Amino acid sequence: MQFDDDADLDTSEVRDVRGSRIPGGGVTIGGGIVGLVALVIGLLLGVGPAELGLSSGSDAPAAGQPVSVAEVSRTCKKGSDANTRQDCRIVAVVNSLQDFWRGEYPRHGGRYTDAPTVLFSGRVSTACGAADSSVGPFYCPGDRQAYLDLGFFDELHTTFGANGGPFAQAYVVAHEYGHHIQNLTGTLARTQDGRTGAGSNAVRVELQADCYAGVWAHHATTTPDSRTGRPLLTRLTDADIRDGLDAAAAVGDDRIQERFQGRVTPEAWTHGSAAQRQQWFRTGYETGDMARCDTFR
């Protein structure tokens, strides 16, 4: 996965609030089994933490070494920065995603609205409620923003067993922008019936977001950058795609259940199996057509 070294990055599309103190109240979600359950339930679900009953919030500083607020605006200038720094890579991926969907979504009769990504550490306040990092990456329809603690990528490798790699990270971000497209189409609201299971709307929404992530990947190296007219992402290899498929499988409901509870219970699925998640990402990637992502049929 390679970005154009000379391309200018647009950091206005990423809000960096890492190291900020977030006041709040309610139940704190910490480590141990509570945090694990929250992570398993909330991982890449696409709805805000309050809607999951997972609001958190003591006002303690974020764990780890604090970083300066809005660091990406100072350090992420060029594509070369995206090729060497993780946070700058996320900026570049967001730039590519937004450029793609600005052009693609109107072709299907919609009007695209930009969606910033918020980088946070520990906890964050959103229009969907306060969230702890243990919820995992998520999209909040209330403020149309994606939220990501970069520490999740370590969890993806160490806790969930994914190989990792730059494109595995890009897949996670692209999945959240799939939820943004669903919010614009009204599809995301289908998750609100409270049902779970292999055939539930919650699973179908997640699989569709995987498919949309694959659609972006199909076009990523040919999507013109809005600032230069040249593709921002210049190289995407078969190995990169395998990393994305591996990440999709690692967060399949059956893999998570088997790893953490020792048995698979399809009636509790909210995201789909490893095979389903890979299948729908591959469908989007191979066809490049969001119309082929109808997981509700």
Backbone hydrogen bonds, N-H to C=O, Kabsch-Sander energy under -0.5 kcal/mol:
donor,donor_aa,acceptor,acceptor_aa,energy
2,Q,235,R,-2.0
4,D,232,L,-2.7
7,A,4,D,-1.5
9,L,77,K,-2.6
11,T,9,L,-0.9
13,E,10,D,-1.3
14,V,11,T,-1.6
15,R,117,T,-2.8
16,D,14,V,-0.6
17,V,15,R,-0.8
17,V,119,L,-2.7
20,S,17,V,-2.0
22,I,20,S,-0.6
30,G,28,T,-0.7
35,G,31,G,-1.1
36,L,32,G,-2.0
37,V,33,I,-2.7
38,A,34,V,-2.3
39,L,35,G,-2.3
40,V,36,L,-2.7
41,I,37,V,-2.5
42,G,38,A,-3.0
43,L,39,L,-2.1
44,L,137,P,-1.2
45,L,42,G,-2.2
50,A,128,C,-2.0
52,L,48,G,-0.7
52,L,49,P,-0.5
53,G,50,A,-1.0
54,L,49,P,-3.3
56,S,130,A,-0.8
70,A,16,D,-2.3
71,E,68,S,-1.0
73,S,70,A,-0.7
74,R,70,A,-0.5
74,R,71,E,-1.4
75,T,71,E,-1.9
76,C,72,V,-2.3
77,K,75,T,-1.0
79,G,7,A,-1.7
80,S,5,D,-1.7
81,D,78,K,-1.0
82,A,78,K,-1.2
83,N,79,G,-1.4
84,T,81,D,-1.2
85,R,81,D,-2.5
89,R,85,R,-1.9
90,I,86,Q,-1.9
91,V,87,D,-1.7
92,A,88,C,-2.3
93,V,89,R,-2.6
94,V,90,I,-2.7
95,N,91,V,-2.6
96,S,92,A,-2.5
97,L,93,V,-2.8
98,Q,94,V,-2.7
99,D,95,N,-2.3
100,F,96,S,-2.4
101,W,97,L,-2.8
102,R,98,Q,-2.3
103,G,99,D,-1.1
103,G,100,F,-0.6
104,E,100,F,-2.7
105,Y,101,W,-1.9
107,R,104,E,-1.0
108,H,104,E,-0.5
108,H,105,Y,-1.7
109,G,106,P,-1.7
110,G,105,Y,-1.7
112,Y,110,G,-0.5
117,T,13,E,-2.0
118,V,146,A,-3.3
119,L,15,R,-3.0
119,L,117,T,-0.6
120,F,118,V,-0.5
120,F,148,L,-1.9
123,R,121,S,-1.8
124,V,131,A,-2.0
126,T,129,G,-1.1
129,G,126,T,-1.5
131,A,124,V,-3.0
133,S,122,G,-2.3
135,V,132,D,-2.1
136,G,133,S,-1.9
138,F,147,Y,-1.8
140,C,145,Q,-2.8
143,D,140,C,-0.6
144,R,140,C,-1.2
145,Q,140,C,-1.3
146,A,116,P,-2.1
147,Y,138,F,-3.3
148,L,118,V,-2.5
150,L,148,L,-0.6
152,F,149,D,-2.6
153,F,150,L,-1.5
154,D,151,G,-0.7
155,E,151,G,-1.4
156,L,152,F,-2.7
157,H,153,F,-1.1
158,T,154,D,-3.2
159,T,155,E,-2.0
160,F,155,E,-1.9
161,G,157,H,-0.7
162,A,156,L,-2.5
169,Q,165,G,-1.5
170,A,166,P,-2.0
171,Y,167,F,-2.7
172,V,168,A,-1.5
173,V,169,Q,-1.9
174,A,170,A,-2.9
175,H,171,Y,-2.4
176,E,172,V,-1.5
177,Y,173,V,-1.7
178,G,174,A,-1.4
179,H,175,H,-1.4
180,H,176,E,-1.4
181,I,177,Y,-2.0
182,Q,178,G,-2.0
183,N,179,H,-2.2
184,L,180,H,-2.2
185,T,181,I,-2.0
186,G,182,Q,-1.2
187,T,182,Q,-1.2
188,L,182,Q,-1.4
189,A,186,G,-0.6
190,R,187,T,-2.2
191,T,188,L,-1.9
192,Q,189,A,-1.7
193,D,190,R,-0.7
194,G,191,T,-1.0
197,G,269,W,-3.1
200,S,197,G,-1.9
204,R,200,S,-2.0
205,V,201,N,-2.6
206,E,202,A,-1.7
207,L,203,V,-2.5
208,Q,204,R,-2.0
209,A,205,V,-2.0
210,D,206,E,-1.8
211,C,207,L,-2.1
212,Y,208,Q,-2.7
213,A,209,A,-1.9
214,G,210,D,-1.8
215,V,211,C,-2.1
216,W,212,Y,-2.2
217,A,213,A,-2.1
218,H,214,G,-2.2
219,H,215,V,-1.4
219,H,216,W,-0.5
220,A,216,W,-1.3
222,T,219,H,-1.9
223,T,219,H,-1.3
225,D,230,R,-2.3
229,G,225,D,-2.8
232,L,223,T,-0.7
233,L,220,A,-0.6
234,T,2,Q,-2.4
234,T,232,L,-0.7
235,R,2,Q,-1.6
241,I,237,T,-2.0
242,R,238,D,-2.2
243,D,239,A,-1.8
244,G,240,D,-2.0
245,L,241,I,-2.7
246,D,242,R,-2.5
247,A,243,D,-2.2
248,A,244,G,-2.3
249,A,245,L,-2.2
250,A,246,D,-2.2
251,V,247,A,-1.2
252,G,249,A,-2.0
253,D,272,G,-3.2
256,I,252,G,-2.4
257,Q,253,D,-2.8
258,E,254,D,-2.4
259,R,255,R,-2.2
260,F,256,I,-2.4
261,Q,257,Q,-2.9
262,G,257,Q,-0.9
262,G,258,E,-0.7
263,R,257,Q,-0.8
265,T,263,R,-0.5
268,A,265,T,-2.2
269,W,266,P,-1.6
277,R,273,S,-2.5
278,Q,274,A,-2.2
279,Q,275,A,-2.5
280,W,276,Q,-2.5
281,F,277,R,-1.9
282,R,278,Q,-2.6
283,T,279,Q,-2.2
284,G,280,W,-2.0
285,Y,281,F,-2.5
286,E,282,R,-3.0
287,T,283,T,-1.9
288,G,284,G,-2.5
290,M,288,G,-0.5
292,R,289,D,-1.9
293,C,290,M,-1.6
295,T,293,C,-1.6
297,R,294,D,-0.9
